[in-house]
Amino acid sequence: MDLTGEDGPLPESLDEIVQLIQQLYAANQDPTSTSRIQEVLQQVQRSPKGWDLANELLRYGDKEVQFFGALTFTVKINSDWEGLEEEDQMVLLNRLTSWLAHLVNTQSAPFVVRKMCSTLAIFFIHFPRLWRRCIRHLVCCICAQPIPLELLDQQPSTADIIRNAPMEKRIPLLWFCSTLVQEVGKLDSKFIQNAEVHQIAKENTSDAVAVISNALNATGQDLGQVVQENIDPNYVCLGLECYQAWVFFALKSSFDTAMEFGELTPLTQVAIMWLTSPTVFETACEVLTEILTSHTKFLGKDDIVTIGNVLSSPWGIQHFEELRSGESDPDESIAFGRLVIAFAELRMKELLRDPNSPQSSAILQMMHGMLTCPGYPVEDDPFCTLSFEFWDSLVEMIIDAEYEDMEPAVLAEAEKHAFLAVEEYWNKLKIPPPEVAAQWSKDSCEGFASFRKDVSEFIESAYPALRIEMLNKLTRHVTDVVGEPVWADVEATLFCINALGDLLTGDPQEFVCLASLFGSPVFRMLANTELNIPEKPRMTAVTLIGSYASFFEQNVEYLPTVLNFLFTSINNPRLARSASKSIVGLCSSCRTFLISELQTFLVQIELFSSQLTVDTVVKEKVLSGIAYVIQALPTDELRIGPLTMILGFVEKDIQRSMMMLSQGEREDAKELALFALRCLVGIARAMQSVEDMTEPAHVETNTNFWQHGEGSQVQQAVIVTMQSMLAAFEEDGEIIDEICGIVKAGLLEQTPGPFVFCSQVVVDFVVNRGVRSVRVESVIGIAGTFVCTQSMTLQENIVQTQRLVEFVLAVVENLQVPSADSIASPAAIEFLQLLIQKSLYHLISIPQSRLENVLIFTLEAMSCRETLIKKSAAKFWTQLLSAQPQDPDIRNALDEILQVCGPRLGEKLVMQLGGGCYRSELDMLAEPLKKLVVRSPSAKKWLQDVLDVEGVPSRRLQPQDKRMFLERVFLLRGGKQTNNLVREFWVKARGNELFGYTG
């Protein structure tokens, strides 16, 4: 079939449309065809014939076609509701309710009936005043007979009508009740129209309770006297889910207005009783868990007591034992576990206040029992992964006890349970033997790794609460070992201690614990690579060393041993990357203490580099680590020798790359060249001076040494290397990016050094790339860094900055419009913004015609679809409007710019804030508006001129809306409340007042 749409007539015959619908839902449909069919069918739905089409499709026998008919009613209501007169609205309501009754009576597919229920919920949202008693009306239409709305009071009670109806008619009522409050709950009740929808929906609570009560009390007994024989579990589960939906809605609505929960409250006790029904148990658990977790306000004291009594009853204890033994259904067990956790978290203080009561004792034993189930987490035991939030809350309570008036007994009990949980988690995270792990699936392996990460985070959060006692207890798992260690225990201990690397408080006892760990026989065994020890403990030990650089700074006697271990480990492919990362960390933190080891390090890297196959990432990190130590040498004369040596390793890789390139192996040559350049970036960053060095007074450097003296050969060699790489690989983008990293490292340096190039070298690099460079945005970034870091009091820097301005102007002129390049455009605008901050003179001095083009470019960027471009433009104008130059000439020139550009800036802001931008962009666009209002006396006229145009910025805005917006903008005078005003204006302009949550 030929598909037509935007550029041709739509299919008109019912057969054609039905055929398209069947193709849409057909299996193995081509995605492109599916997208095109959807596009055409959506146009058909929105067409004037959509109402009639919906009726015809619902008459069709095919369930997918019927579903599409119900969907078409939804589309038409959402798109055309404003054009329906009251008489049409009533006709539509009668038609929809009749169709639902027909679908129910003919036992249509459940998903079709549910879709029609959803359509009726959407009808209610748009016409709540017309259909105030929607639930009762639907009960009558489905379970009795269609009647006029004005005769609803003459019918039997809602509960009586439902009680006498067959099951197939009661279930759709639950679907509608649930969907109704779910859809209404999406509306932001802060808007007046939405608040009315909420209020009218709440008026239906008593009828909803009647529908839910029938489901939860399925045999017709008095409410609360649940009989669980001969029940339809599906019906009860739907009733529980509907109850949950109304609880959520009741709480959401009560945020803004007082609301009594009396009508819904009695259902809670009934819902709790359904826990003991085997067929409804899982759903009851999930519903009550959600209420305990997110809707606690709804529960009364008696409800909480009842839940606790059920959980701690013989039934609850037996169910928990079945959970631990693995005898029960896994999904039901997890649901029960989550319910226990939710209850325990809600009642945490009460449980700890009376830990020996039968209920508290049972619940706390269950919490620990979930951490001691047999088997490994995820693979055999899914329960120990459930309770992290509870234990996190427990340690937070211990931490907060310092600021709260907590009883000492409660605090002591909390600490006891927290210590026990740490021990239980420690036992659970042990690595399985290789033969066990080999049987695991990929998902189990990933799940176990995720569990260990979660334990690490828990240990981290627990340390501020348990402090040195916890560290001492963990380290003793290693230091108290007698004889051959159990390496799984050792690895688990090191893993836990590694999590605490950034949390040391400086307590001397902490260093005592760590000293006993790093000085223990077990740790010395790990460092001895000749011993046959499992690889995982060594890997964890390598990581641990890198996490405790602060310890080694103050306990330098351990440095040679651990660094020897790390350098030896880089020869093991599985340990190499972790070891190299730890080497970098230690060399950076302890550089001054490692000067005496520098020659040893150089020998180690020479041996490592001589291997036939070398991990490039490892070599890069090790070279960076050695460069940190070189930087700590006291004079430039002492630095030049070892620096030349490590640069020699890089030079060898450069030469190999050039040879490979000459032999036609371009891809391999490029890969090696990129590696060599990354090494240079790492070395350049490591050679940067640091203000917090232990003995900065002994570190000397001077400009002449590196640019004109003995070190100039080193610097010149680096420059030649960069130039040769650019030429050899023909301005390759990745090559340019790495070289930018080298140049940037030098620009960020505070003192002269081997990578601190003179201004001309830096600017030549930028300018020589050309405006059409494949990485022009990276090059502009270097220009921006130059402007930010160089002093504008030096004439040479002023001259070179002017060259950079010319380059960026040429880029802008080459782009012509911001949308031409979504990466280069924001980079160019950000450079101009930096000019405003650092050297406004250079911006103002641009010739008038070129300056005009630049300003137009930034204004056009305000209306680009790409957020990055728009954000850069908003920052530019915010900065320009905030500028307060002291020089009167510059100030006058800036005022002239604002007078010329102000009207157009005002237009751009109004159009964007008036619905033209994304909601997420409102705050950033509000900033230039706030500055404009404060900066220019003409701002009000500029905005007024735009707003006075009929239909601008949106036809949905009335003149009074625009007038009120303008007045309030200037009353707020750039205050924070302007952001809220802008958001309200945008919503009105978008026509989303009803659906305030969208956008």
Residue pairs with C-beta under 8 A, 6 or more apart in sequence:
1 11
1 16
1 19
1 20
3 20
3 36
3 37
3 40
4 10
4 11
4 40
5 36
5 39
5 40
5 43
6 39
6 43
10 40
10 43
10 44
10 47
11 17
11 20
11 40
11 44
12 49
14 53
14 56
14 57
17 41
17 44
17 53
17 57
18 57
18 60
18 62
18 65
20 37
20 40
20 41
21 41
21 57
21 62
21 64
21 65
21 68
22 62
22 64
22 65
23 29
23 33
23 37
24 34
24 37
24 38
24 41
24 68
25 64
41 68
42 75
44 50
44 53
45 53
45 71
45 72
45 75
45 76
46 75
46 76
46 79
47 53
50 72
50 75
50 76
50 80
51 73
51 76
53 69
53 72
54 69
54 70
54 72
54 73
54 76
55 69
55 95
56 69
57 65
57 66
57 68
57 69
57 72
58 66
58 69
58 70
58 99
58 103
60 66
60 69
63 108
63 109
63 111
63 112
66 103
66 108
66 109
66 112
67 109
67 111
67 112
67 115
70 99
70 112
70 115
70 116
70 118
70 119
71 115
71 119
73 96
73 116
73 119
74 115
74 118
74 119
74 122
77 92
77 119
77 122
77 123
77 126
78 122
78 126
81 126
81 127
84 92
86 130
89 127
89 130
90 130
92 123
93 123
93 127
93 130
93 131
94 146
96 116
96 119
96 120
96 123
97 120
97 137
97 138
97 141
97 146
98 141
98 146
99 116
100 113
100 116
100 117
100 120
100 138
100 141
100 142
100 172
101 141
101 142
101 146
103 112
103 113
103 116
104 113
104 142
104 168
104 169
104 172
107 168
113 172
113 175
114 172
114 175
114 179
117 172
117 175
117 176
117 179
118 179
118 183
120 134
120 138
120 176
121 176
121 179
121 180
121 182
121 183
121 184
122 183
123 131
124 131
124 134
124 180
124 184
124 197
124 201
125 183
125 184
125 187
125 197
125 994
126 994
128 196
128 197
128 200
128 201
129 196
129 200
131 137
131 149
132 200
132 203
133 149
133 152
133 203
133 204
133 207
134 180
134 204
135 158
135 173
135 176
135 177
135 180
135 204
135 207
135 208
135 211
136 152
136 158
136 204
136 207
137 147
137 149
137 152
138 173
138 176
139 158
139 161
139 162
139 173
139 207
139 210
139 211
140 146
140 147
140 152
140 155
140 161
141 147
142 165
142 169
142 172
142 173
143 161
143 162
143 164
143 165
143 169
143 170
143 173
144 155
144 161
144 165
147 155
155 161
157 210
158 206
158 207
158 210
158 211
159 210
159 213
159 214
162 170
162 173
162 210
162 211
162 214
163 214
163 220
167 232
167 235
170 211
170 214
170 215
170 235
171 234
171 235
171 238
173 211
174 211
174 212
174 215
174 235
174 238
174 239
174 241
174 242
175 238
177 208
177 211
177 212
177 242
177 245
177 246
178 238
178 241
178 242
178 245
180 201
180 204
181 201
181 208
181 245
181 246
181 248
181 249
182 245
182 249
184 197
184 198
184 201
184 249
185 248
185 249
185 252
186 995
186 997
187 194
187 197
187 198
187 994
187 995
187 996
187 997
188 194
188 996
188 997
189 195
189 198
189 252
189 253
189 255
189 256
190 256
190 996
191 987
191 993
191 994
191 996
193 993
193 994
194 993
194 994
194 996
195 256
198 253
199 253
199 257
201 249
201 253
202 250
202 253
202 259
205 246
205 250
205 263
205 264
206 263
208 242
208 246
209 246
209 263
209 264
209 267
211 242
212 239
212 242
212 243
212 246
212 267
213 223
213 267
213 270
214 239
215 235
215 236
215 238
215 239
215 240
215 242
216 226
216 236
216 239
216 240
216 243
216 267
216 270
216 271
216 274
217 223
217 224
217 225
217 226
217 270
218 231
218 232
218 235
218 236
218 239
219 227
219 229
219 230
219 231
221 227
223 266
223 267
223 270
224 266
224 269
224 270
224 273
226 270
226 273
226 274
228 274
228 276
228 277
228 280
231 277
231 279
231 280
233 277
233 279
233 280
236 274
236 277
236 279
236 280
236 283
237 280
237 283
240 271
240 274
240 280
240 283
240 284
240 287
241 283
241 287
243 264
243 267
243 271
243 287
244 287
244 290
244 291
246 264
247 264
247 291
247 295
247 298
248 294
248 295
250 259
250 261
250 264
250 298
251 295
251 297
251 298
253 259
254 261
254 297
261 298
264 298
265 298
265 300
268 291
268 298
268 299
268 300
268 303
269 302
269 303
269 306
271 284
271 287
271 288
272 284
272 288
272 303
272 306
272 307
272 310
274 280
274 281
274 283
274 284
275 281
275 284
275 285
275 288
275 310
275 339
276 310
276 315
277 284
281 332
281 335
281 336
282 329
282 331
282 332
282 335
285 332
285 335
285 336
285 338
285 339
286 335
286 338
288 307
288 339
288 342
289 335
289 338
289 339
289 342
291 298
291 299
292 299
292 307
292 339
292 342
292 343
292 346
293 342
293 345
296 346
304 343
304 346
304 347
307 343
308 343
308 347
308 359
308 363
309 359
310 316
311 339
311 340
311 343
311 359
311 362
311 363
311 366
312 358
312 359
312 362
312 363
316 362
317 362
319 328
319 336
320 336
320 340
320 366
320 369
322 328
322 333
323 333
323 336
323 337
323 373
323 383
324 369
324 373
324 374
324 383
326 333
326 374
328 336
330 382
333 382
333 383
334 382
334 383
334 386
337 370
337 383
337 386
337 387
338 386
340 363
340 366
340 367
340 370
341 367
341 370
341 386
341 387
341 389
341 390
343 363
344 351
344 363
344 364
344 366
344 367
344 390
345 389
345 390
345 393
347 363
348 390
348 393
348 394
348 397
349 397
349 410
350 360
351 359
351 360
351 363
351 364
352 360
352 410
352 413
352 414
352 417
353 407
353 409
353 410
353 413
354 360
355 361
355 364
355 413
364 417
367 387
367 390
367 417
368 417
368 420
368 421
368 424
370 383
370 384
370 386
370 387
371 384
371 387
371 421
371 424
371 425
371 428
372 424
372 427
373 380
373 381
373 383
373 384
374 380
374 381
375 381
376 428
376 432
376 436
376 448
377 384
377 385
377 428
377 429
377 447
377 448
377 451
378 385
378 444
378 447
378 448
378 450
378 451
379 440
379 444
379 447
379 448
381 428
384 424
384 425
384 428
384 451
385 447
385 451
385 454
388 454
388 457
388 458
391 418
391 421
391 458
391 462
392 458
392 461
394 414
394 417
394 418
394 421
395 418
395 458
395 461
395 462
395 464
395 465
395 466
396 461
396 465
397 406
397 414
398 411
398 414
398 415
398 418
398 465
398 466
399 464
399 465
400 406
401 411
401 414
415 465
415 466
418 462
418 465
418 466
419 466
419 469
419 470
419 473
421 458
421 462
422 458
422 459
422 462
422 466
422 470
422 473
422 474
422 496
423 473
425 455
425 458
425 459
426 455
426 474
426 477
426 492
426 493
426 496
427 492
428 451
428 455
429 451
429 452
429 455
429 492
429 495
429 496
430 488
430 489
430 491
430 492
431 437
431 488
431 491
431 492
431 536
432 440
433 488
437 445
440 448
452 495
455 496
456 495
456 496
456 498
456 499
457 499
459 470
459 496
459 499
459 500
460 499
460 500
460 503
462 470
463 470
463 471
463 500
463 503
464 503
467 505
467 507
468 507
468 509
468 510
468 513
471 497
471 500
471 510
471 513
472 509
472 513
474 493
474 496
474 497
475 493
475 497
475 513
475 514
475 516
475 517
477 489
477 490
477 492
477 493
478 485
478 490
478 493
478 494
478 517
478 520
478 522
478 523
479 516
479 517
479 520
479 522
481 490
481 520
481 521
481 522
485 522
485 525
487 533
487 534
487 536
487 537
490 522
490 526
490 537
491 534
491 536
491 537
491 540
494 537
494 540
494 541
494 544
495 540
497 517
497 544
498 540
498 543
498 544
498 547
501 544
501 547
501 548
502 547
504 510
504 550
504 551
511 551
511 554
511 555
514 548
514 551
514 555
515 555
515 558
517 523
518 551
518 555
518 558
518 562
519 558
523 541
524 561
525 531
525 533
526 533
526 537
526 538
526 541
526 565
527 541
527 561
527 562
527 564
527 565
529 538
529 565
529 568
529 569
529 572
535 572
535 574
535 575
538 569
538 572
538 575
539 574
539 575
539 578
541 565
542 565
542 566
542 569
542 575
542 578
542 579
542 582
543 578
543 581
543 582
545 552
545 562
545 565
545 566
545 582
545 586
546 578
546 581
546 582
546 583
546 584
546 585
546 586
547 585
549 585
549 586
549 588
549 589
549 590
550 589
551 558
552 558
552 559
552 562
552 586
552 589
552 590
553 589
553 590
553 593
556 590
556 593
559 586
559 590
559 593
559 594
559 597
560 597
562 586
563 583
563 586
563 594
563 597
563 601
566 579
566 580
566 582
566 583
566 586
567 579
567 583
567 601
567 604
569 575
569 576
569 578
569 579
570 576
570 579
570 580
570 583
570 604
570 608
570 615
570 618
570 622
571 608
571 611
572 579
573 615
576 615
576 618
577 615
577 617
577 618
577 621
579 618
580 617
580 618
580 621
580 622
580 625
581 621
583 621
583 622
583 625
584 621
584 622
584 624
584 625
584 628
586 594
586 625
587 594
587 624
587 625
587 626
587 628
587 629
587 686
588 625
588 628
588 686
591 628
591 629
591 631
591 632
591 693
592 632
592 693
592 694
592 695
593 694
594 601
594 629
594 632
595 629
595 632
595 633
597 629
598 626
598 629
598 630
598 633
598 642
601 625
601 626
601 629
602 626
602 642
602 645
602 646
604 622
605 619
605 622
605 623
605 626
605 646
605 649
606 649
608 614
608 618
608 619
608 622
609 619
609 649
609 652
616 675
616 678
619 649
619 675
619 679
620 675
620 678
620 679
620 682
621 682
623 646
623 649
623 650
623 679
623 682
623 683
624 679
624 682
624 683
624 685
624 686
625 686
626 642
626 646
627 643
627 646
627 682
627 683
627 686
627 687
628 686
630 639
630 642
630 643
630 646
630 686
630 687
631 639
631 686
631 687
631 688
631 689
632 693
632 699
633 639
633 642
633 699
634 698
634 699
634 700
635 699
635 700
635 701
636 700
636 701
636 702
636 705
636 706
636 710
636 711
637 705
637 710
639 754
640 710
640 711
640 714
643 683
643 687
643 714
643 754
644 714
646 683
647 680
647 683
647 714
647 717
647 718
649 679
650 676
650 679
650 680
650 683
650 721
651 717
651 721
653 672
653 673
653 675
653 676
653 679
654 673
654 676
654 721
654 724
654 725
656 672
657 669
657 670
657 672
657 673
657 676
658 669
658 724
658 728
660 668
660 669
660 672
661 669
661 670
661 728
661 729
670 729
670 732
670 734
670 735
673 725
673 728
673 729
673 735
674 734
674 735
674 738
677 722
677 725
677 735
677 738
677 739
677 741
677 742
678 738
678 741
680 718
680 721
680 738
680 742
681 738
681 741
681 742
681 745
683 755
684 741
684 742
684 745
684 746
684 754
684 755
685 745
687 745
687 749
687 753
687 754
687 755
688 745
688 748
688 749
688 750
688 753
689 699
689 701
689 749
689 750
689 751
689 753
691 750
693 699
701 751
701 752
701 753
702 709
702 752
703 752
703 756
705 711
705 712
705 752
706 712
706 714
706 715
706 752
706 753
706 754
706 756
707 715
707 752
707 758
711 754
714 754
715 754
715 755
715 757
718 742
718 754
718 755
719 757
719 761
722 739
722 742
722 743
722 765
725 735
725 739
726 735
726 736
726 739
729 735
731 769
731 773
731 774
732 774
733 774
733 775
736 769
736 773
736 774
736 775
736 778
736 779
737 775
737 778
739 765
740 775
740 778
740 779
740 781
740 782
742 755
743 757
743 762
743 765
743 782
744 781
744 782
744 785
745 755
746 753
746 755
746 756
746 757
746 762
747 756
747 762
747 782
747 785
747 786
747 789
747 790
748 785
748 789
749 755
749 756
759 786
759 790
759 796
759 797
759 800
760 796
760 800
762 782
762 786
762 800
763 783
763 786
763 800
763 803
763 804
765 779
765 782
766 779
766 780
766 782
766 783
766 786
766 804
766 807
767 803
767 804
767 807
769 775
769 776
769 779
771 807
771 810
771 811
771 813
771 814
772 814
773 779
776 811
776 821
776 824
776 827
777 823
777 824
777 826
777 827
780 808
780 811
780 824
780 827
780 828
780 830
780 831
781 827
783 804
783 807
783 808
783 831
784 827
784 830
784 831
784 834
786 800
786 801
786 804
787 801
787 804
787 831
787 834
787 835
787 838
787 839
788 834
788 837
788 838
790 797
790 800
790 801
791 797
792 798
792 801
792 838
792 839
798 839
801 839
801 842
802 842
804 831
805 835
805 842
805 843
805 846
808 828
808 831
808 832
809 846
809 850
809 854
811 824
811 828
812 828
812 853
812 854
812 857
813 850
813 853
815 821
815 824
815 825
815 828
815 857
817 857
817 860
818 825
818 829
818 857
818 860
818 861
818 864
818 869
818 873
819 825
819 864
819 865
819 866
819 869
822 864
822 866
822 868
822 869
823 868
825 857
825 861
825 864
825 869
825 872
826 861
826 868
826 869
826 871
826 872
827 872
828 857
829 857
829 858
829 861
829 869
829 872
829 873
829 875
829 876
830 872
830 875
830 876
832 843
832 854
832 858
832 876
833 872
833 875
833 876
833 879
835 842
835 843
836 843
836 876
836 879
836 880
836 883
837 879
840 883
840 885
840 890
840 894
841 887
841 890
843 851
844 851
844 890
844 893
844 894
844 897
846 854
851 897
852 900
855 897
855 900
855 901
858 873
858 876
858 877
859 873
859 901
859 904
859 905
859 908
861 869
861 870
861 872
861 873
862 870
862 873
862 874
862 877
862 905
862 908
862 909
862 912
862 925
863 870
863 908
863 911
863 912
863 916
864 870
864 873
867 918
867 920
867 921
870 912
870 917
870 921
870 924
870 925
871 921
871 924
874 924
874 925
874 927
874 928
875 924
875 927
877 905
877 928
877 931
877 932
878 927
878 928
878 931
880 894
880 897
880 898
881 898
881 928
881 931
881 932
881 935
881 936
882 931
882 935
883 894
884 891
885 891
885 894
898 935
898 936
899 936
899 938
902 932
902 936
902 938
902 939
902 942
903 942
903 945
905 928
905 932
905 942
906 932
906 939
906 942
906 943
906 945
906 946
907 942
907 946
909 925
909 928
909 929
909 932
909 943
910 943
910 946
910 947
910 952
910 953
911 946
911 952
911 953
912 921
912 925
913 922
913 925
913 926
913 929
913 953
913 982
913 985
913 986
913 989
914 952
914 953
914 954
914 957
914 985
914 986
914 989
915 953
915 954
915 956
915 986
915 989
915 990
916 953
917 925
917 986
918 999
919 983
919 986
919 999
922 979
922 982
922 983
922 986
923 979
925 982
926 978
926 979
926 982
929 969
929 978
929 982
930 974
930 975
930 978
931 974
932 939
932 942
933 939
933 940
933 969
933 970
933 972
933 973
933 974
933 978
934 973
934 974
936 942
940 966
940 970
943 966
943 969
944 966
946 952
946 953
947 953
947 962
947 963
947 965
947 966
953 989
954 988
954 989
954 990
954 991
956 988
956 989
956 990
956 991
957 988
957 989
961 985
961 988
965 981
965 985
968 981
969 978
969 981
972 978
972 981
986 999
987 993
987 996
987 999
990 999
992 998
992 999
